[in-house]
Amino acid sequence: MDTIASLFSFITTPVSWVIVQFHKLYGAIFGDDTGWAWGLSIVSLVILIRICLIPLFVKQIKATRAMQTLQPEMKKIQERYKNDKQRQSEEMMKLYKDAGTNPLASCLPILLQSPFFFALYHVLNSIASNKTIGFIDEALLASAQKAHIVGAPLAAKFTDNADKIEALGSTTTNVHIVTAVMIVLMSASQFFTQRQLMTKNVDTTVKTPFMQQQKMLMYVFPIMFAVFGINFPVGVLVYWLTTNMWTMGQQMYVIRQNPTPGSKAQAAFLERFLKRITMNPKVRNKRERNLVKAIVAKGRDRNEYERKFINGLTKAGLAAQADGSIGPKSGTAVVEEDGEPVEEAPAQPRRQQPKRQSKSQRQAQPTTPQRPGQRTRASSGRTAGESTTSLEKSQGGSEDKSSGRQAGKSGSTGQAKSGRKGQKPKHPSKK
């Protein structure tokens, strides 16, 4: 351990200097040998280091998000070239190059954070083990040995015997209770952080080995913390509990403000965003503008929650624009229709159809008398063709009348002959 610590001395020395400065600040308030002074110094040191590591954490989130968006394409490549491993590797590298990311991009921030966490752990472990390190000398070690946190010495462990605990000025019961509570809180915070990551911030429509690994780590990490926690001094448990609580709060903020597309967290975020934007249709910041722009650019590739967001804007009389703004619906507004973005055309005025009337209503209407010289619509609408054929119709009508008279005469004579009373025609043989 000392050899490894010497390799990271360029980090452990600044860390020890920072904790000494915090101890001077809180020692002036609570006293140099109190547990409050040393406990708050440890907590402040952890918070300060985590704040300095936020840029690395942001890069880790972006790299992980980029890898998650590539999961469907990676799955297609694996299925297409499942029998050709070399071609599969070539296509994977081409996909990473086109997307501008790689699997190590999400691991690199974690690797860069590791030396800082190791240095912080080693400094606190040296204080608890009564060993000088960096700017922490014998006087500060003696002060740390006297410090108690809720009745448990800063250097005490769960596995220490009664004689060592009594030498530090405490009892076995106090140490066991304090360390057990810290270990339970530390494991519970780790489990809750992994659980909210799996249940809220994962795209449930894509099943990948990454999800199975995260699910396994959700149960493995708390068990590991519980097993190794009984061998950690109280000062180191304060460090682990503080960093776990910071990670949990940081993860909650990321899930709420920057959720993974297709996850339940995105559904809740877009629902809140839609509720606010319908009351005040104004994009507040660049992050919201980029979000709207990305949803519009996806087109038919939008997920269920993004389509619901676009449809909600349409119902409210709003529409998402290609530049990331949100405004009233217009001819250039983007709306959702069967999962495809279309440009809504301006509404054309519909021609009003005359109202149909029933037969009784038409009969009940009074007929207006025709003025002399006024031509009706039917008479005025006659064509020249109708006037030329009128003569032919009149001639045909006269011929029909004359033929009708002759037929009438023959019919009347026939009726007169057959209408004689009681007279029947004689049989030819009787004539």
C-alpha positions, 0 to 999 in steps of 0.5 A: 500500500505504501508503494502505491501511495508513493506513486500517487503522492502528487495527489495525496499531498494536495489532498492532505493540505486541503483537509488541514485547511478545512480542519482549521476552519471548522476547528475554530468553530467547534474545537480542534479535537471534536468529531464535528471538526474532523467529520465536516472536514472529511465531508467538505473535502469529498464535496470539493473533489466531486465538484472538481470532477463534474466536467469528467462526469459530464463527459462520461454521461455524454459518452454513455448516452452516445453508446446507448443510441448506437445499441440498435445499430450494433445489434443489427451488425451482430445479427448480420455478420454473426458468422464473420467475426472479422467483418463484424469488428470492421463494421463496428469500428466504422460505426464508432468512427461515423458516430465519433465515439468508442467504448473507451470514451465512457470508461476514460472519465472513470479512470481519470477519477480513480487517482483522486478517489484513491488519494482521498481514501489513502489520506483518511485511512492514514489518519484513522491508522495513526500514520502521518501523510503529506501535511498531516503531522503528529499533532494533527494525528493526535487530534484525530485520535481524540475525535468521536463521531456520534460516540464512535472514534474516527479511527475505530473499526467494526472488527476492532476488539474491546481493548483497542476501542476502550483505548480510543475512549469508546465502547464496543456497542457504540462502535458497532451501532455507528458502523452498522448504521453507516454500512447499511446507509452506504449500501442502501444509497448504492442500491438506490442509485443503481436501481433508479438508473435501471428503472427510470433512465434506460430505454426499455425498447432496446434489450442489450447486454449492457442492461443485464450488466447494470442489473447485476451490478445493482445487487453486487455493489451493495453486497461488496460495500457491506462486506468490505465496510466492516473493515473500514475505519469510521472516517473512511465510512464517512467518506464512502457515505458522503460520496454515495449520497453525492452520486445519488443526488447527482444521478437524480438531477441528471435523470430529471434534467437530461434523461435517456431517450425512450426511457420513463424519465424522458416521458416524465420530462416531456410531460412536464415540459409540455405542461409548461410550454402550453402555459408559456410557449417560450423556450427558456435556454439552449438545452431546451432548444437543442432538445426540441431541435433534436425531436424535430430532426428525428422525423419518423424515428421518434419514439412513443414519448416524443410523438406524444409530445408533438401531438400535445403541442398540436392539440394546444395550437402550437408546433415545434419548429426546425430551429428549436423554437415553439410557436403557433401553428402555421403553414411551415409548422411541423406536425405529426401524422402517423409518425411522419413529420409533414408541413401543415398547409394553410387552411382553405375556406370551405364553400358553403353548400345550400341547405336542403329542404324537405318536400313539405317545406318546398310546398309550403313556400308561397309562389311569387307572381310573375311580372309581365315581360319577366322570363323564367329561368327555364324559358331563358335557358332554352338554346337555339337547338331547342327552337330549331326542333320545335317545328319538327315536333309540331309536324310530328304531333299533327301526323300523330293526331291524324293517325289517331283520328283514323284509329278512332274511327276504325275502333268505333266501327268495330265496337258498333258491329260487335255491340249488336244485342244478342247477335252471334256470328253464324257458323259457316256450315249453317249459312 
